Amino acid sequence: MTTALEILAPGLGVSIQDAGRVGHRSIGVPLSGALDPVFLAAANGLAGNPAGAAGLEVLLAGPRLKAAGGPLRVALAGDMTARIVTASGEARSVAAWSTATLAAGDELQVGVPRGVGYVAVAGGLRTPPMLGSRSTYARAGLGRQLAVGDRLPCARGDGLSPRERRAAAPLRHAEGPVRAMPGPQLDRFGAAALETFLSRTFVVTRERDRMGLRLDGPRLAHVEGGADIVSDGVAPGAIQVPADGRPIVLLADCQTVGGYPKIAVVIRADLPRLAHLQTGDGLGFAFVDAAQAAAARAAQARQLADWLAALQPLGGIDEASLLSANLAGAAVRGDEA
C-alpha cells in the first residue's frame, strides 16, 4: 500500500499548495500557490524538499491527519503548534519550525496558526498535477479538494535519517509599511488621495480570503470619472480601488483581469506579509522604486538561505556535519612551549 496522509478532519482554510500554476494566466487561470511562499520554502527545507514542493497550507484551523501505509516525516513552518497521537493513545507535542516522524497509524493534530502556516512532508505531497501544478484553486475545481477519508500520496519514510531537524529561530518577515510601486492608473487619483494612501493606516476587514483582502479606513477619492476604466490585467499584489474608495489588495488566487483602477502594486518581497494579517490589523504603505524592490527580494532570498543553513539536528551529535568539517589546526610536534 502506498504511504499516504489520510484526512481524518480537513480543518478550515486548509489546501494543497505549491509554487503556483505558472504560465496559464493568458487563458484566465490564476497563479494560485502558497500565500506565503517563503514559509512554504522553510517547511520544505526542514523536510529536505525543493522550495516549491506541494504541502498543506493552513489558514484558519489545522487538519487531523494519519500516516497510512508506512512511516513519513512532516515539518511545520509558521506560528502554530501540533501534536502526535500514536496508535496506542500516547501523545507528544510537535514544535513549530521542526520536523517529526509519524509511524504508520500515528495521528497528527495541527492547531490554529497565527496568520498562515505550512505542513510539508518529506518527498512532497504527490497528488496528480493539473496544468503543471498541484495547487488548489477551489473556484475552478483545480487541484485536490480535501475531504474526510481522502488519502494524499507521500514518499515512504523508511530510508530517512533518524535525526529530526529544527530551526535555530523562527523565520520572520520584514516590518514597517508594506512596500509598493505606483500603479498603472495612478493618474486616476488626486494628490490628496495619494497623500492619504501613503500617510494613513488602513484596517483589514472580515472580507478576506485567498483571492484578496479589503481594507477599511480613509477613503481614496478618484478624480472626476476616474473610477471607471476598461478592464485590464491584474496580478497578485495589485491594489484596486473601487468607486467606494476602499482598497482591495489582490492575493494568490486573484483573477487575471479587473476593472477597478490600481493605485499601487505590492512588491513581491512584501506579498507574504499580507497572508499573516488578521481582521482588525492595521497597515500602511510606502512607495519604492524598481531597484529597491529588487534589493528587497534579494535580501529576502539571502535571509531564507541563511535560515536554512542554520537548521540544527534535534538533539545528539550531527555526525555528517562533524565529519565534513576540518577540525584540525596547524600541525605541531607536541613539545612546543
C-alpha positions in Angstrom: 0.0 0.0 0.0 1.3 3.5 -0.9 2.3 5.7 2.0 -0.2 8.5 2.4 -1.6 11.2 4.7 -5.2 10.2 5.5 -7.5 13.1 6.2 -9.4 12.5 9.4 -10.6 16.1 9.5 -9.9 18.7 6.8 -9.8 21.7 9.1 -10.8 25.1 7.9 -8.9 27.0 5.1 -6.6 24.1 4.5 -5.5 23.4 1.0 -2.7 21.8 -1.0 -0.3 24.5 -2.4 3.0 24.6 -4.2 4.9 27.3 -6.1 1.8 28.0 -8.2 0.3 27.4 -11.6 2.7 29.4 -13.7 2.2 30.2 -17.4 -1.6 30.0 -17.8 -2.8 33.5 -16.9 -3.3 34.2 -20.7 -6.2 31.8 -20.7 -7.7 33.1 -17.4 -6.1 30.7 -14.9 -4.9 32.3 -11.7 -1.4 31.8 -10.4 -2.6 30.3 -7.0 0.2 28.7 -5.0 1.2 29.4 -1.4 0.1 32.7 0.1 3.5 32.8 1.8 6.0 31.0 -0.5 8.8 31.9 2.0 7.2 29.9 4.8 6.4 27.1 2.4 10.1 27.0 1.4 11.0 26.9 5.0 8.8 23.9 5.7 10.1 22.2 2.6 13.7 23.0 3.7 13.1 21.4 7.0 11.7 18.3 5.3 14.5 18.1 2.7 12.3 19.0 -0.2 12.7 21.6 -3.1 11.4 25.0 -2.0 8.2 24.8 -4.1 7.2 21.2 -3.4 3.5 20.7 -2.6 2.5 20.9 1.1 -0.6 21.8 3.2 -1.4 25.5 3.7 -3.3 26.1 7.0 -5.3 29.4 7.3 -8.0 29.0 9.9 -7.9 25.7 11.7 -5.5 22.8 11.3 -6.4 19.4 10.0 -6.2 16.0 11.7 -4.0 13.6 9.6 -3.0 10.0 9.9 0.0 8.2 8.5 -1.2 5.3 6.4 0.8 2.6 4.8 4.1 3.3 6.4 6.1 6.0 8.3 6.5 9.5 7.0 8.2 12.7 8.2 6.4 16.0 8.5 7.7 19.6 9.0 5.9 22.6 10.4 6.5 26.2 9.5 4.6 29.1 11.0 3.3 30.2 14.3 1.3 27.1 15.1 1.6 24.0 17.3 0.7 20.4 16.7 0.8 17.1 18.5 1.2 13.4 17.5 -1.1 10.8 19.0 0.2 7.3 18.5 -1.9 4.3 17.7 -1.7 3.3 21.4 -3.0 6.7 22.5 0.2 8.3 23.7 0.5 12.0 22.8 3.5 14.2 22.3 3.8 17.8 21.2 5.5 18.9 18.0 7.0 22.4 18.0 6.7 24.7 15.1 9.8 25.1 12.9 10.8 21.5 13.4 10.2 18.0 12.0 8.6 14.9 13.4 8.3 11.3 12.1 4.9 9.6 12.1 4.8 5.8 12.4 2.0 4.0 10.5 -1.2 4.7 12.3 0.0 7.8 14.1 -2.2 10.8 14.0 -1.0 14.4 13.5 -3.3 17.1 15.0 -2.4 20.6 13.8 -3.5 23.6 15.8 -4.7 27.1 14.7 -2.0 29.2 13.1 -1.4 32.9 13.7 -1.7 34.0 10.1 -0.8 31.2 7.8 1.2 28.0 8.4 2.5 25.1 6.4 2.8 21.3 6.8 5.4 19.7 4.5 6.0 16.0 4.1 9.5 14.6 3.2 9.3 13.9 -0.5 6.4 16.3 -1.0 2.7 15.5 -1.5 2.3 13.5 -4.7 -1.2 14.3 -5.8 -1.7 14.4 -9.6 -0.7 17.8 -11.0 -3.2 19.8 -13.1 -1.8 22.3 -15.6 1.7 21.8 -14.2 0.8 22.4 -10.5 -0.7 20.6 -7.5 -2.0 23.9 -6.1 -5.7 24.0 -5.2 -7.8 26.7 -6.9 -11.2 25.8 -5.4 -13.3 28.2 -7.6 -12.4 26.3 -10.8 -12.0 22.9 -9.2 -8.3 22.7 -9.9 -6.2 20.6 -7.6 -7.2 18.1 -4.9 -10.0 19.1 -2.6 -9.6 17.8 0.9 -12.3 15.6 2.3 -12.6 13.2 5.3 -11.2 9.8 4.3 -9.1 11.1 1.4 -5.5 9.9 1.1 -2.7 12.1 -0.1 0.1 10.1 -1.6 3.5 10.6 0.0 7.0 9.2 -0.1 7.8 6.4 2.4 9.9 7.4 5.4 11.8 4.1 5.8 15.1 5.5 4.3 15.1 8.8 6.2 17.8 9.8 8.6 16.8 9.0 12.2 17.6 12.6 13.0 14.9 15.2 13.3 15.6 18.9 12.5 14.7 22.2 13.9 15.3 25.8 13.3 17.6 27.8 15.4 15.0 30.6 15.5 11.6 31.3 13.8 11.7 32.9 10.4 10.3 36.4 10.4 9.3 38.8 7.7 10.2 42.5 7.5 8.2 45.0 9.5 7.1 48.6 8.8 5.0 49.9 6.0 4.1 47.5 3.2 6.3 48.5 0.2 4.6 49.1 -3.1 5.3 50.6 -6.5 3.0 53.1 -8.2 0.1 51.5 -10.0 -0.7 51.8 -13.7 -3.8 54.0 -13.0 -2.1 56.5 -10.6 -3.5 59.3 -12.7 -7.0 58.3 -11.7 -6.3 59.6 -8.2 -5.8 63.2 -7.0 -2.9 64.4 -4.9 -4.9 64.2 -1.7 -5.8 60.6 -2.3 -2.2 59.7 -2.9 -1.1 61.5 0.3 -3.8 59.7 2.2 -2.6 56.3 0.8 1.0 56.9 1.8 0.4 58.5 5.2 -2.7 56.9 6.8 -3.3 53.5 8.4 -5.8 51.1 6.9 -7.5 48.2 8.7 -8.1 44.6 7.4 -11.8 43.8 7.3 -13.5 40.4 7.5 -13.8 40.4 3.7 -10.6 38.4 3.1 -9.7 35.1 1.5 -7.0 33.7 -0.8 -8.3 35.9 -3.6 -7.7 39.2 -1.7 -8.4 41.4 1.3 -10.5 44.5 1.5 -9.2 47.4 3.7 -11.2 50.0 5.6 -10.2 53.4 6.7 -9.9 56.7 4.9 -11.5 56.7 1.5 -9.3 57.2 -1.6 -11.1 59.6 -3.9 -10.8 59.3 -7.6 -10.6 62.3 -10.0 -13.8 63.0 -11.9 -14.7 59.9 -13.8 -11.6 58.1 -12.6 -13.4 55.1 -11.0 -14.3 53.7 -14.4 -11.6 52.1 -16.6 -11.6 49.4 -19.3 -10.8 46.1 -17.6 -7.1 45.2 -17.9 -4.6 42.7 -16.5 -4.1 42.3 -12.7 -1.7 40.3 -10.7 -1.1 39.3 -7.0 -0.2 42.5 -5.1 -2.3 44.9 -7.2 -4.2 47.4 -5.0 -7.6 48.1 -6.7 -9.8 51.0 -5.6 -13.5 50.7 -6.4 -15.8 53.7 -6.6 -16.4 53.5 -2.8 -12.7 54.4 -2.2 -11.9 51.3 -0.1 -8.8 49.5 -1.3 -8.7 45.8 -2.2 -5.3 44.0 -2.2 -5.2 41.1 -4.5 -3.6 37.8 -3.4 -2.5 34.5 -4.9 -6.0 33.3 -6.2 -6.8 36.7 -7.8 -8.5 36.9 -11.1 -6.4 37.7 -14.2 -8.3 40.9 -15.3 -10.1 43.6 -13.4 -12.0 46.9 -14.0 -11.0 48.9 -10.9 -8.2 51.5 -11.0 -5.0 50.3 -9.4 -3.3 52.9 -7.2 -0.3 50.6 -6.4 1.2 47.1 -6.6 2.8 45.5 -3.5 6.3 44.3 -4.2 7.0 40.6 -4.3 9.1 40.6 -1.2 6.2 42.0 0.9 3.4 39.9 -0.5 3.9 37.1 2.0 3.4 39.6 4.9 -0.2 40.1 3.7 -1.0 36.4 4.3 -0.5 36.8 8.1 -2.8 39.8 8.6 -5.8 39.3 10.7 -9.2 41.0 10.8 -8.6 44.3 12.6 -4.9 44.5 11.9 -3.6 47.9 10.7 -1.2 48.5 7.9 0.4 51.4 6.0 2.1 51.7 2.6 5.3 53.2 1.3 6.4 53.7 -2.3 9.7 52.2 -3.5 11.2 52.1 -7.0 12.2 49.0 -9.1 15.8 49.0 -7.8 14.6 49.0 -4.1 12.0 46.3 -4.9 14.8 44.1 -6.5 17.1 44.7 -3.5 14.3 43.7 -1.1 13.7 40.5 -3.0 17.4 39.7 -2.9 17.6 40.4 0.8 14.7 38.1 1.4 16.4 35.3 -0.6 19.6 35.7 1.5 17.6 35.7 4.7 15.9 32.4 3.7 19.2 30.8 2.6 20.9 31.8 5.9 18.0 30.5 7.9 18.1 27.1 6.1 21.9 26.9 6.6 21.4 27.3 10.3 19.0 24.4 10.7 20.1 22.1 13.5 19.6 18.4 14.4 17.2 17.9 17.1 19.3 16.5 20.0 22.6 14.5 19.9 25.6 15.0 17.6 25.2 15.7 13.9 27.8 13.2 12.6 27.5 14.3 9.0 28.3 17.9 9.8 31.1 16.9 12.2 32.8 14.7 9.7 32.5 17.3 7.0 34.4 20.0 9.0 38.1 20.4 9.2 38.6 20.2 13.0 42.5 20.0 12.9 44.5 23.2 13.3 48.1 23.7 12.3 50.4 20.7 12.7 52.5 20.6 15.9 55.4 18.5 17.2 53.9 18.4 20.7 56.9 19.8 22.6 56.3 23.5 21.8 56.0 26.0 24.6 
